[in-house]
Amino acid sequence: HERVTLGSNNFGESGILQWLNSDSPANTPMPRLTKFSRPYVPTKAGFKADLDAEFLACIQDTVWKCSANNVYECPASLGGIAQKGDPYTVTAKVALASEIEVFGEYGGTQDGGTVWDLYVGAEATDRIKYYNNTARAWWLRSPYWSTAVNVRYVRTSGVGTNGYALASYGIAVACKIAKSN
């Protein structure tokens, strides 16, 4: 019941993953992915809708390593890709960074990821993201492992924490660009 009211912390079934990889126009309904999904009609076009076609052509499909929480995963969700406490993968062009990729560690189940070069030896201030010269909190794709509704995010101070999946924070988009020949 918590997932129905507070949101799911499973990135593979998240609305943000859907929206990031959508090129649908504004006010287009998104399909329900699981029994926890609520009817969702974003007022803005899908994230990829406003990206330059040449840039989109350079973005690779990427296998993103994800973690499942240790409390509950619905076996029927997404064909059972996420099992309680186990790592799984999602293939998408655009995603969010994981806790391991940003902090080099994770308090729950390891997903097999490694810290990104950008964050090797980083201090908290190196993780601060700004929008209009104001520090903003930003979501990660990692669940807080001991609940089914809390997701990891980076505070405005650059320190990691967790919050309900329904909270409104910013995003720092990640993608892999194909090498040019």
Secondary structure, DSSP 8 states (H G I E B T S, - for coil): -HHHHH----GGG-HHHHHHT----TT--B---STT---B--SS--GGGGS-HHHHHHB--EEEEEE--SS---TTGGGG---TT-EEEEEESEEE--HHHHHS--SS---S----GGGTT--GGGG-EEETTEEE-EEEEEE-TT-SSEEEEE-TTS-EEEEETTS--B--EEE-B----
